[in-house]
Amino acid sequence: MPDDVHHLEWHPRHSPWLVAVGVMLATFMQVLDTSIAVVALPHIAGSLSATPDEATWVLTSYLVSNAIILPMTGWLGNHFGRKRVFISCIGMFTLASVLCGMSLNLPMLILARILQGAGGGAMVPIAQAILLESFPPQKRGIAMATFAQAVVVAPIIGPTLGGWITDNYSWRWIFYINVPVGLLAIFLAEWLVEDPPYIKRNVKAAIDFVGFGLLALWLATLQITLDKGQEADWLSAVWIRWFLGISVVAMIAFIVWEFKVEHPLVNLRILRNRNFATGVMLILVIGIILYGTTAELPLFLQTLMGYPALQSGFALSPRGLGAFVTTFFVGRLVGRIPVRWLLCFGFGMLSLSSYMLSDINLQVSMASVILPTVLNGVAMSFIFVPLTTVTISQLRQRDIGSGTGLYNLMLNIGGSVGIALVTTLVARGAQAHQALMAGHLTPTDPVFTQRLHAAQAMLARHSDPVTAKSQAYALFYNVLNQQAHLWAFVDAFRMFGLMVLCCIPLIFLFKHVRHAPVRQVEVP
């Protein structure tokens, strides 16, 4: 072994808990902004004279730029210094938030959101890497529990907070509130965050322009396809087929190029680590479930139950509470109980909560929704904390930045897939169930005929027979449409539950790790 290598773990000068507070403030702000604008879209569209479809680009533009930056995190940190990139990202995000609030038209808002997404893209993986490196290996479960507070809870309270701010003030304030938080986060990062020795010296890598171009092309076309696919009827639209084809070709070319180039933009070689590769596959599925159910439950409550946006947001609050409370305990269990069993319990609970939500009907009360959502939050804590810990556990410290970037990219892609999957399943499933149930609403069906005549007779008391007949048919169609959509939601929840169960065998691909091993730190 060379003399310039010491078997020492690098430790920050400040307490890891102080570092955690500093980086988590910025992380919470960034993750919150991915969902806080959802309920404000109608207000944004009306204020800026845009259609609802055009206003969705406020979300799409943010997600595209965010996704492009995520896998570049490791390279950016190694090339410019992690602390410098982290503070620059917070500053860019805060400035872009001001520009979002000041936007005079939709193009200006979209450009500001692109800038905001670029600033926010690197913040989460860098914060995750800083936490993992600041805590000793045996306490990295607690570090990830702290990180989970922002990543799991912020997307859940985002719609609720956004709805409250929009209803009581203005949609512009969902962006302006980032300014004091961002300034405080910059101060704390400047004071507490420091670069490890190996980050300070790794500044000679050339910029991989080809890799960046292929990465941007792949993720941009993929994100736009997922966001707009259902509106365009997926492969029925020529431009969707082109975008999907370009995305696949760009992805393959990007992977091949990154393995060939000497200084890759994204270090894909770490996927040779079995724990990391397995964790990346699982977090993709978790992203689908987390964002899919987050989108599906409020959609059900608003479209079928008639809940306003704010109340439907409150329906997800118990999940955030369950995750927030449980995460503290799970962080202390990592290292004491085998990670595989913690993950099996978490996946089992997640599947159970999905199947419980599949028992919904048009008479369901809010109390019947609270229990499965709380179990869902508990399950996410038992999954997210140990999964992140064991996924990163066998990476060298110098690879943690690249690892967290790829890991969070898969979570974001999973989220986009989950939202697109929910909208498609509900729309297509409702059509299928409606066609099936309509076969029973015929003049040859005695039950339908009897009830139709009864409804027609009741309505005829207040109108003429012809109008009463039309109203009776409209009444039955509305019931049919509601039931068809209900069954579509039920099918989606059941599919999510089955998807979770299918992931359990993958858990046993993880190598057994009691705690992350001490890694070598090169010193001059």
Rosetta blueprint (number, residue, H / E / L):
1 M L
2 P L
3 D L
4 D L
5 V E
6 H E
7 H L
8 L L
9 E L
10 W L
11 H L
12 P L
13 R L
14 H L
15 S L
16 P H
17 W H
18 L H
19 V H
20 A H
21 V H
22 G H
23 V H
24 M H
25 L H
26 A H
27 T H
28 F H
29 M H
30 Q H
31 V H
32 L H
33 D H
34 T L
35 S L
36 I L
37 A L
38 V L
39 V L
40 A L
41 L H
42 P H
43 H H
44 I H
45 A H
46 G H
47 S H
48 L L
49 S L
50 A L
51 T L
52 P H
53 D H
54 E H
55 A H
56 T L
57 W H
58 V H
59 L H
60 T H
61 S H
62 Y H
63 L H
64 V H
65 S H
66 N H
67 A H
68 I H
69 I H
70 L H
71 P H
72 M H
73 T H
74 G H
75 W H
76 L H
77 G H
78 N H
79 H H
80 F H
81 G L
82 R H
83 K H
84 R H
85 V H
86 F H
87 I H
88 S H
89 C H
90 I H
91 G H
92 M H
93 F H
94 T H
95 L H
96 A H
97 S H
98 V H
99 L H
100 C H
101 G H
102 M L
103 S L
104 L L
105 N L
106 L H
107 P H
108 M H
109 L H
110 I H
111 L H
112 A H
113 R H
114 I H
115 L H
116 Q H
117 G H
118 A H
119 G H
120 G H
121 G H
122 A L
123 M H
124 V H
125 P H
126 I H
127 A H
128 Q H
129 A H
130 I H
131 L H
132 L H
133 E H
134 S H
135 F L
136 P L
137 P H
138 Q H
139 K H
140 R H
141 G H
142 I H
143 A H
144 M H
145 A H
146 T H
147 F H
148 A H
149 Q H
150 A H
151 V H
152 V H
153 V H
154 A H
155 P H
156 I H
157 I H
158 G H
159 P H
160 T H
161 L H
162 G H
163 G H
164 W H
165 I H
166 T H
167 D H
168 N H
169 Y L
170 S L
171 W L
172 R L
173 W H
174 I H
175 F H
176 Y H
177 I L
178 N H
179 V H
180 P H
181 V H
182 G H
183 L H
184 L H
185 A H
186 I H
187 F H
188 L H
189 A H
190 E H
191 W H
192 L H
193 V L
194 E L
195 D L
196 P L
197 P H
198 Y H
199 I H
200 K H
201 R H
202 N L
203 V L
204 K L
205 A L
206 A L
207 I L
208 D L
209 F H
210 V H
211 G H
212 F H
213 G H
214 L H
215 L H
216 A H
217 L H
218 W H
219 L H
220 A H
221 T H
222 L H
223 Q H
224 I H
225 T H
226 L H
227 D H
228 K H
229 G L
230 Q L
231 E L
232 A L
233 D L
234 W H
235 L H
236 S H
237 A L
238 V H
239 W H
240 I H
241 R H
242 W H
243 F H
244 L H
245 G H
246 I H
247 S H
248 V H
249 V H
250 A H
251 M H
252 I H
253 A H
254 F H
255 I H
256 V H
257 W H
258 E H
259 F H
260 K H
261 V L
262 E L
263 H L
264 P L
265 L L
266 V L
267 N L
268 L H
269 R H
270 I H
271 L H
272 R H
273 N L
274 R H
275 N H
276 F H
277 A H
278 T H
279 G H
280 V H
281 M H
282 L H
283 I H
284 L H
285 V H
286 I H
287 G H
288 I H
289 I H
290 L H
291 Y H
292 G H
293 T H
294 T H
295 A H
296 E H
297 L H
298 P H
299 L H
300 F H
301 L H
302 Q H
303 T H
304 L L
305 M L
306 G L
307 Y L
308 P L
309 A H
310 L H
311 Q H
312 S H
313 G H
314 F H
315 A L
316 L L
317 S H
318 P H
319 R H
320 G H
321 L H
322 G H
323 A H
324 F H
325 V H
326 T H
327 T H
328 F H
329 F H
330 V H
331 G H
332 R H
333 L H
334 V E
335 G L
336 R L
337 I E
338 P L
339 V H
340 R H
341 W H
342 L H
343 L H
344 C H
345 F H
346 G H
347 F H
348 G H
349 M H
350 L H
351 S H
352 L H
353 S H
354 S H
355 Y H
356 M H
357 L H
358 S L
359 D L
360 I L
361 N L
362 L L
363 Q L
364 V L
365 S L
366 M H
367 A H
368 S H
369 V H
370 I H
371 L H
372 P H
373 T H
374 V H
375 L H
376 N H
377 G H
378 V H
379 A H
380 M H
381 S H
382 F H
383 I H
384 F H
385 V H
386 P H
387 L H
388 T H
389 T H
390 V H
391 T H
392 I H
393 S L
394 Q L
395 L L
396 R L
397 Q H
398 R H
399 D H
400 I H
401 G H
402 S H
403 G H
404 T H
405 G H
406 L H
407 Y H
408 N H
409 L H
410 M H
411 L H
412 N H
413 I H
414 G H
415 G H
416 S H
417 V H
418 G H
419 I H
420 A H
421 L H
422 V H
423 T H
424 T H
425 L H
426 V H
427 A H
428 R H
429 G H
430 A H
431 Q H
432 A H
433 H H
434 Q H
435 A H
436 L H
437 M H
438 A H
439 G L
440 H L
441 L L
442 T L
443 P L
444 T L
445 D L
446 P H
447 V H
448 F H
449 T H
450 Q H
451 R H
452 L H
453 H H
454 A H
455 A H
456 Q H
457 A H
458 M H
459 L H
460 A H
461 R L
462 H L
463 S L
464 D L
465 P H
466 V H
467 T H
468 A H
469 K H
470 S H
471 Q H
472 A H
473 Y H
474 A H
475 L H
476 F H
477 Y H
478 N H
479 V H
480 L H
481 N H
482 Q H
483 Q H
484 A H
485 H H
486 L H
487 W H
488 A H
489 F H
490 V H
491 D H
492 A H
493 F H
494 R H
495 M H
496 F H
497 G H
498 L H
499 M H
500 V H
501 L H
502 C H
503 C H
504 I H
505 P H
506 L H
507 I H
508 F L
509 L L
510 F L
511 K L
512 H L
513 V L
514 R L
515 H L
516 A L
517 P L
518 V L
519 R L
520 Q L
521 V E
522 E E
523 V L
524 P L
